[in-house]
Amino acid sequence: MSLAAILGHERAVRVLRGMVRLDRIASAYLFSGPAQTGKKLAALSFAKAVNCMDDSPSRDDSCDRCLSCHKVDALTHPDMRIITAEEGMIKIEQIREIEDFLSLTPIEWRAKVLIVDDADRLNLAAANAFLKTLEEPPAGSVIILLSAFEESLLDTIRSRCVIINFTPLSLKAGRAVLRSLGRDIGDAHLRLSMGSIGPMLSDEVVSRRNRDFAIFEGLISGQKLTQWKEKEEMGQWFESALVFLRDMLCLKTAPEAVFLINSDKKRQLSDLSKTIDAKTLVEVYEKISGLMNYFIFNINRSIVINYIQAMLESSFTQHPSGAKKNRG
Ligand SMILES: [Zn+2]
C-alpha cells in the first residue's frame, strides 16, 4: 500500500510525503497513537516510499510496482527489519542484533529501515543500549518506533525522534477501511471499536461488551456475582464500565446525544442515568478509574468486586427497571 492509500491519517501522511519529496528523511521517527490504527502499515508504506526505485523528480510516494516495493510488501527485503516484543518485552539481545544489522551497508537500498513495534516494551537495559544507536545512528539508517504508550518511553529516546501522531480512526475513516477490505459491520460494532481496526474485524468486542454490561447492570441491582475469572477480564470490565459511565454522562448533558459509543444500549443507559445525579456519576467514574491504577499490583479480585458492588449499589438509587431498591 502506498502512503496515499492510507485512510484516516491525512495529516501524518501529508508530513511523511513531504519529507520523501524533499528528500529530508530523519534518522529516527516515533509513530505514536492508539493500537491498531494503522501505524505499522504507515511505517511499511513510508519505508517503501523512501526506498522506491522510481527516480521521477518530486516523487513523494512509492510506485508499488518496482522490485523494492514488492519486497517490502512481501516483508522479504534484506535491508528492512521489524522487531517486536518477545514474551512481552524487547530484550537487549534483540537490540544487539539490530545494531549489527544497522552497521552494515545497505545491500540493495538507499537506507536500512528498522521498525520497532511496541517500542514502549523495551526493557531498561535494552532502552539504554538502543539510546546509543539513536544518538549516533549509522549513516543511511532510518529507525521507526511504533508505540501506543508514548509516555512509557524514556524521554531521552523520545526527544531523538521526529514524532508523527496517529489518532483513532473516525467513524467515516473506519467505514472506508472496512470497505477497502470488503467488510461491513453494524454501527454499534463500529463505535465500540473506538477507531481501532482490530476490534472492527472481530465480533469479540460486541460479545465482551454485552457480558460486561450484564455484569454492570447486575452489580447495580444487587445481584450476587461470582468474581472475574482472570485479572485481564477484570481490567476489561473496568474499561467497559468507564465507557458506560461516559455514555450516561453524555445522555445526562445532551439527551439527544448522537456520539454515544454504546449506541445500541441507549435505552438501557438512559434509564440507568435517570437513577443517578451527574455529580455522583462523575465521582463513580473517578473512583473506578482511580482503582485501575492499582491493577499493576496483585490485587484481590473478590475484594474489588465487593467494593464495586457496594459503591454502585449506593450510587444508583433505583433498579434499572424503575422499582425502588430493597435496602433492607
Ligand atoms: Zn517502487
Boltz pocket constraint, residues with backbone or C-beta under 6 A from the ligand:
constraints:
  - pocket:
      binder: B
      contacts: [[A, 48], [A, 51], [A, 52], [A, 53], [A, 54], [A, 62], [A, 63], [A, 64], [A, 65], [A, 66], [A, 67], [A, 68], [A, 69]]
      max_distance: 6.0
